[in-house]
């Protein structure tokens, strides 16, 4: 049963009243301690999507009108799970991402679905070929990459660097970065697509972007201009980086 509650009203009314209830599927299914209601609903502030442990996926608007419905088990086979399905759908931009991890009661491959949130149609399906360690590790890698993409478009990534040395400084030159690091000429670092630079102080550089790997690679390229040397610590280093110092020659 899908249930929507009202929050506090501007007039000061009591919040928490049930606005509407809608059935999701029939029967009283239960697997051991799993009551098939573990997955959490997701919302974009206009509509709400509800997934059940039996594979029923439905979309509603805030008035309680059903927009579309799917039966994932009917479309792609029964879930081979010992304790029942409990993963919540991930909502990002125009899509819902649904993961189904098999391996206990079936030989069918695990998979991830990308579903259009407006129509409920499957946009793509990616399977994990086997349950061997290399394929399991790729499943975790895929989850991490998707999480980084979500964080990139919502919060973004940044990497900070610090210039240490007399006369060492950096400044913006249009979109690019101009660095003076002890050479006879300034070094120009071009900003790749999707990367922006900032210099809050002449000795500080901040690299911004939505691609975590590109932000890290760009910061590494800037550091390569003048890596910190171990005797006086002069050079370009990451913010918070500890440079292991060496004792200089003595007479």
Beta strands, then each sheet from edge to edge (+ up, - down):
strand 1: 2-5
strand 2: 18-22
strand 3: 42-43
strand 4: 47-51
strand 5: 56-61
strand 6: 66-71
strand 7: 90-92
strand 8: 95-100
strand 9: 110-116
strand 10: 122-128
strand 11: 157-164
strand 12: 169-173
strand 13: 176-180
strand 14: 187-189
strand 15: 195-198
strand 16: 204-209
strand 17: 235-238
sheet 1: 1+ 2-
sheet 2: 3+ 4- 5+ 6-
sheet 3: 7+ 8- 9+ 10-
sheet 4: 15+ 16- 11+ 17-
sheet 5: 12+ 13- 14+
end
